[in-house]
Amino acid sequence: MARAVLDAALAKRREAARNPRRRAGATGEGQGRRLRGYSGPGPDPRDPALFGDVLQRLMKARGWERPKAEATVFGAWEKVVGPDIAKHSRPIKLDAGVLTVEAESTAWATQLRLLAAKLLRSIATEVGHNVVTKLNIHGPAAPSWSKGPRRVQGRGPRDTYG
């Protein structure tokens, strides 16, 4: 049995001598082998990296730039459009480049419609181009009189509000 183990080891040694491996370069690329020792004064894949840089590379590699930009519209709304507009409006949904924004009042909805081109430019500079291509701005949701357990056909409560 010892003779079989010795023969196997000798055969492995002869095979290694016939097919010499190339040594990995200074940067460690190519073989995928682990480099030993210190990295030295130049850049090396073993050097520590900033977390933001690593995260940016990961997002680019996985194709997460667009979802990140879309999330930025909602998460940093005040930074994207400014504090005055953000106080009186909020983003509702973003679907196929169309951002739906709800204003605090009908007057603010009208004002935001007039500022739509400026808002699109500020969104594009903050989160990137072609993330938001169109704004759909509406006022606050009014109560609906079309549903309920005691619905009477007709135009609704005419003189209640007015």
Salt bridges, closest charged atoms under 4 A:
GLU15 OE1 - ARG18 NH1 3.67
ASP44 OD2 - ARG46 NE 2.82
GLU70 OE2 - ARG66 NE 3.60
GLU102 OE2 - ARG90 NH2 3.24
GLU104 OE1 - HIS88 ND1 2.80
GLU126 OE2 - LYS79 NZ 3.48
